[in-house]
Amino acid sequence: MPTITLTLTDDQVVELIEQLPPNQQSLVYQRLAKKKWGRWIEASQGTDDEARRLAQARGLDWDTLNEDERMQLANELVHEERGR
């Protein structure tokens, strides 16, 4: 079976993702956040002061966040970085 390569702009990819139902969009964002920020999250567990500072700046307590909440924080950081 032949392989087809489709070239899309960043905007086209975002538009495609935005067409997904909200729960599927969330899964995409979580996978991207984990891919981009996975090492940051691991590192932040070793450098608790920085993780606490970033969480506190957002009104959160790093020590009480579960893994999903920490991933959500990483996801928010990704979105903030994309907006710059």
N, C-alpha and C positions, 0 to 999 in steps of 0.2 A: 504494500500500500504506500503510495507516495506521501511524503511529508509536505505540508503546506506551511509556509511562514507568513505570518501576518504582521505588518509593521504598523504600530499605532503611536500617536503622539501621547504625551503624558495626559493632556486634557481628554483625549479619547478614552484612555484607560479609566480615568476618574469618572467620566460620564457613564461608562459601562458599569462600574461599581455602584454608582448612584441609582442605576436601574434595578439593582437587586433589592429584595425585601430587606427591611431593617435588620432582622436577625442575621441574614447572610452578609450584609455589609459589616456588621459587628465582627463576624468571624474573620472576614478579610482583614479588617483593621487589627484584630488581635494577632493574626498570623504575621502581619507586617511588623507590628510592634515587637513581637517576640523575636523575629528575625533580626531587626535592627537594634533592639534594645536588650536582647537576651543576655548578652555579655555585660551590659551596663547593670542589669538587675543582679546578675551573679556577683559582679564586682561591688555593687552597692551593699550587698549582704556582708562583704568583707570590710567595707568602709561605711559603717553605719552612720557616722557623723554626716557625711554628704547626703546619704539617703534620707536621714531625718530632716536635714535642712530643706531639701527639695520638697518633701512631703509637707513640712510645717509651713512653707511658703504658700501652700495651697490649702491650708487649714486642716491638714491631715496629720495623724500620728502614725509614723512609719511602723512603730513597734506593735500597733494593734491591727495593722492591715494584714489580711490574709493574702495568699498568692494571687488570687484573682484581682483583688483590689490593687496590689502592687503592679500587676500587668495593666490595669486600667490607668494607673498613674503614668506608666511608661507610654501607653497609647496617647494620653493627653500631651505628653512631652513631644512625641512624634508630630502630632498635629500642630503644636505650637512652632516647632522647628520648620515645618512645611510652610507656615504662614509668614515666615520671615523672608 
